[in-house]
Amino acid sequence: MYLLTQELFFPPVSEANDDGILAIGGDLSPKRLLLAYQSGIFPWFEDDEPIIWWSPNPRMVLFLDELVVSKSMRNILNRNIFKVTFNQNFRAVISNCQNIKRNGQNGTWITNDMIEGYCKLNEMGIAKSVEVWQNEELVGGLYGIDLGHIFCGESMFSKVSNASKVAFIALVDQLKANNYKLLDCQVYNEHLESLGCREIDRIDFMKILKSKSL
């Protein structure tokens, strides 16, 4: 496990341990965050921990043509009960992701310093959000890092049933329309699997990440 200094550097992802932890330390500056995502790495840690940088193997991804939309979800989309916007209120989305209560979690891994780091990336046009509205209220959304050919999803929230799924589907539709290669979902969970995401070897993920030709 590599101990980062102030130098803007990450070791090769092949040096990550079996859990996917590659390095600790460093900072959450926009330059380091961007280098991390460009290198197949992301931060994930609790508020009382040092910054921990991950590159898991396998990697959970969605190949955009493999999105699964259930019949009941299609009915919800067809009813137009939600309004979707893109990158209209990034700070509200990431703040809701921080504060939303999640089953099996006592706290949040989205620290205040992390919010400020990603908001700076949003100002640079790199971090982006999807907002889902119902009756003019923000009820769901997601955010992540846009690398131009891969979107690295970070977190999503839902205050009403299905709102985060609406955000996810809207994002995938937009990525497909702009010829993105895939949506990076980082690590496995059953909810992502139900939407069509699957695990691939980190080597294969890195090949796609490093290939920017559409």
C-alpha positions in Angstrom: 0.0 0.0 0.0 1.5 3.3 -1.2 1.7 6.3 1.1 1.1 9.4 -1.0 3.0 12.7 -0.5 2.3 16.1 -1.9 3.7 14.9 -5.2 1.0 14.5 -7.8 1.5 10.8 -8.4 -0.3 7.4 -8.1 1.3 4.0 -8.4 0.1 1.5 -11.1 -3.3 0.0 -10.3 -1.7 -3.4 -10.4 -0.1 -2.7 -7.0 -3.5 -2.5 -5.3 -4.0 -5.1 -2.6 -6.6 -7.9 -2.8 -9.3 -5.6 -1.4 -8.6 -3.0 -4.1 -6.8 -0.5 -1.9 -3.9 1.1 -3.7 -2.7 4.1 -1.7 -3.5 6.3 1.3 -2.9 10.0 2.0 -2.5 12.9 -0.4 -5.3 15.4 -0.8 -8.6 16.0 -2.6 -7.4 18.8 -4.9 -9.0 18.9 -8.4 -5.8 18.0 -10.1 -5.3 14.9 -7.9 -8.9 13.8 -8.2 -8.8 14.1 -12.0 -5.5 12.2 -12.2 -7.1 9.5 -10.0 -10.1 8.9 -12.3 -7.9 9.1 -15.4 -5.8 6.4 -13.8 -8.7 4.1 -12.8 -8.6 5.1 -9.2 -11.2 6.7 -6.8 -11.3 7.9 -3.2 -13.4 6.1 -0.6 -13.0 6.5 3.1 -14.8 7.5 6.3 -14.7 10.9 7.9 -12.3 9.8 10.7 -9.9 8.0 8.3 -7.1 9.1 6.1 -7.9 9.4 2.4 -8.0 5.9 0.9 -7.6 5.4 -2.9 -9.1 2.3 -4.5 -8.8 0.4 -7.8 -10.8 -2.8 -7.3 -10.5 -6.0 -9.3 -13.0 -6.9 -10.7 -14.6 -3.6 -11.7 -18.4 -3.1 -11.8 -19.4 -1.4 -15.1 -22.4 -0.9 -17.4 -21.9 -1.4 -21.1 -24.6 1.0 -22.2 -26.5 -1.4 -24.5 -26.9 -3.8 -21.6 -29.1 -1.5 -19.5 -32.1 -3.3 -18.1 -35.3 -1.4 -17.7 -38.1 -3.4 -16.2 -41.7 -3.2 -17.6 -42.9 -1.4 -14.4 -40.0 1.1 -14.7 -41.0 1.8 -18.3 -44.5 2.5 -17.2 -43.2 5.0 -14.7 -41.1 6.7 -17.3 -44.0 6.9 -19.7 -46.2 8.6 -17.1 -43.8 11.6 -17.0 -44.2 12.0 -13.3 -40.6 13.1 -13.0 -38.6 15.9 -14.6 -34.9 15.3 -15.3 -32.3 17.9 -15.7 -28.5 17.7 -16.2 -25.9 19.6 -14.2 -28.3 22.2 -12.9 -27.6 21.9 -9.1 -24.5 19.8 -8.5 -24.0 20.9 -4.9 -27.6 20.0 -4.0 -27.2 16.5 -5.5 -23.9 15.7 -3.8 -25.2 17.1 -0.5 -28.2 14.9 -0.7 -26.0 11.9 -1.4 -24.1 12.8 1.7 -27.1 13.1 3.9 -29.4 10.4 2.7 -29.8 7.4 5.1 -28.7 4.1 3.6 -29.5 0.6 4.8 -26.6 -1.0 6.7 -24.6 2.3 6.9 -24.2 4.3 10.1 -22.6 7.3 8.4 -21.4 8.6 5.1 -18.2 8.4 3.1 -18.9 11.7 1.4 -17.0 14.1 3.7 -17.3 17.9 3.6 -13.8 18.1 2.1 -14.9 15.7 -0.6 -17.9 17.8 -1.4 -15.7 20.9 -1.9 -13.3 18.9 -4.1 -16.0 17.6 -6.4 -17.7 21.0 -6.5 -14.5 22.5 -7.8 -14.4 19.8 -10.5 -18.0 20.7 -11.3 -17.0 24.3 -11.8 -14.3 23.0 -14.2 -16.9 21.0 -16.2 -15.5 17.6 -15.1 -17.8 16.5 -12.3 -21.5 16.5 -13.4 -24.9 15.7 -12.0 -28.3 14.5 -13.0 -31.3 15.9 -11.1 -34.7 14.4 -10.8 -37.6 16.6 -9.8 -41.2 16.0 -8.7 -43.5 19.0 -8.2 -40.5 21.3 -8.4 -38.8 19.4 -5.5 -35.4 17.7 -5.9 -36.3 14.1 -5.1 -33.4 12.1 -6.7 -30.2 12.3 -8.6 -26.6 11.2 -9.1 -23.2 12.6 -9.8 -19.9 11.5 -11.1 -16.8 12.3 -13.2 -17.1 12.8 -17.0 -13.9 11.7 -18.8 -15.4 12.2 -22.2 -15.6 8.5 -23.2 -16.4 7.0 -19.8 -18.6 8.4 -17.0 -17.5 7.4 -13.5 -20.5 7.2 -11.3 -19.9 8.2 -7.7 -23.2 8.2 -5.8 -26.9 8.6 -6.2 -29.9 9.3 -3.9 -33.6 8.9 -3.9 -36.2 10.6 -1.6 -39.1 8.9 -3.4 -39.4 5.5 -4.9 -37.6 5.0 -8.3 -36.2 8.6 -8.5 -32.6 7.4 -8.6 -33.4 4.8 -11.2 -34.9 7.6 -13.4 -31.6 9.5 -13.0 -29.6 6.5 -13.9 -31.6 5.6 -17.0 -31.6 9.3 -18.1 -27.8 9.3 -17.8 -27.3 6.2 -19.7 -29.6 7.5 -22.5 -27.4 10.6 -22.7 -24.2 8.7 -22.7 -25.4 6.4 -25.5 -26.4 9.4 -27.6 -22.9 10.8 -27.2 -21.1 7.5 -28.0 -19.6 6.9 -24.6 -18.0 3.5 -24.1 -19.3 2.6 -20.6 -20.5 3.8 -17.2 -18.1 3.0 -14.4 -20.0 1.8 -11.3 -16.8 0.9 -9.3 -17.9 -2.0 -7.0 -20.6 -4.7 -7.1 -24.0 -4.4 -5.5 -27.3 -6.1 -6.3 -29.1 -3.0 -7.3 -26.6 -2.2 -10.0 -26.7 -5.8 -11.2 -30.5 -5.5 -11.6 -29.9 -2.6 -13.9 -27.6 -4.6 -16.2 -24.2 -3.8 -14.6 -21.6 -6.5 -14.5 -18.1 -7.1 -13.2 -15.1 -7.1 -15.6 -11.4 -7.7 -15.0 -9.5 -4.5 -14.0 -7.1 -5.1 -16.9 -10.0 -4.9 -19.4 -11.4 -1.8 -17.7 -8.0 -0.1 -17.9 -7.8 -0.9 -21.6 -11.1 0.8 -22.2 -10.2 3.7 -19.9 -6.9 4.3 -21.8 -8.5 4.0 -25.2 -10.2 7.4 -26.0 -11.0 6.8 -29.6 -14.8 6.5 -30.1 
